[in-house]
Amino acid sequence: MRMTLPNILTLVRLLAAPGIILVFLLIPRPYADWLAFGLFVGASVTDYIDGYLARKWNQISRIGTMLDPIADKAMVALALLALAVWSPLKVAVILPGAVILFREVFVSGLREFLGDVAGTLKVTKLAKWKTAVQMIAIALLLAQGGLNTTLGMAVFGMDAPMITAILDGSEEDPLGIRGMLVRAEWAGYIGLILIWLAAGLTAITGWDYFSKARAHLGED
């Protein structure tokens, strides 16, 4: 294996994927939420950087070509697993997450079956948009978990009337509880909209890939 910088970045991304689960198991919240958010965003950035550098420096390798999609899928799958277990919005995340994972498994199976032919089926612009929307949605939902947990810690020990008074402005808000609530709500709303949009784009691009692959499946 050629240890070029693009390959090293891909390996780091692959190793960071299980870290998203480990931080929730080993570190208390909300620190785990924010560390998972940082790992996911950092991995998403390296996904762009390693591909750009590999092309610019002509360092595209077989091992890098193999590991890159594995790292991407591992990161998305484990981040969705973390959301399904620990997110306050897990009930709303499970179905779009299942659609995304089903598509990835299905398309990966098709690519394995098609072998070298799979390389002739080009990635569409819609598939790239799907990936971008998916990454932003997951990042927002991980951040929402951190914001929600931080809010819960801020109001811990307060009774309901006091919280209501702070939120309606009749009591001072030295901890910034109103701002925390607004940020948590908007991160959740936008994250859910985008994860459902990503699921829709995932289904469309998955069907498009299958339609293109049918000619090579050897079936009438």
Secondary structure as the mmCIF struct_conf table of DSSP 4:
data_model
#
loop_
_struct_conf.conf_type_id
_struct_conf.id
_struct_conf.beg_label_comp_id
_struct_conf.beg_label_asym_id
_struct_conf.beg_label_seq_id
_struct_conf.end_label_comp_id
_struct_conf.end_label_asym_id
_struct_conf.end_label_seq_id
HELX_RH_AL_P HELX_RH_AL_P1 LEU A 5 LEU A 26
BEND BEND1 ILE A 27 ILE A 27
TURN_TY1_P TURN_TY1_P1 ARG A 29 PRO A 30
HELX_RH_AL_P HELX_RH_AL_P2 TYR A 31 LYS A 56
TURN_TY1_P TURN_TY1_P2 TRP A 57 ASN A 58
HELX_RH_AL_P HELX_RH_AL_P3 ARG A 62 TRP A 86
TURN_TY1_P TURN_TY1_P3 PRO A 88 LEU A 89
HELX_RH_AL_P HELX_RH_AL_P4 LYS A 90 LEU A 114
HELX_RH_3T_P HELX_RH_3T_P1 GLY A 115 THR A 120
BEND BEND2 LEU A 121 LEU A 121
HELX_LH_PP_P HELX_LH_PP_P1 LYS A 122 THR A 124
HELX_RH_AL_P HELX_RH_AL_P5 LYS A 125 ALA A 154
TURN_TY1_P TURN_TY1_P4 VAL A 155 GLY A 157
HELX_RH_AL_P HELX_RH_AL_P6 ALA A 160 LEU A 167
TURN_TY1_P TURN_TY1_P5 ASP A 168 GLY A 169
BEND BEND3 SER A 170 GLU A 171
TURN_TY1_P TURN_TY1_P6 PRO A 174 LEU A 175
HELX_RH_AL_P HELX_RH_AL_P7 ILE A 177 ALA A 213
HELX_RH_3T_P HELX_RH_3T_P2 ARG A 214 HIS A 216
TURN_TY1_P TURN_TY1_P7 LEU A 217 GLY A 218
#
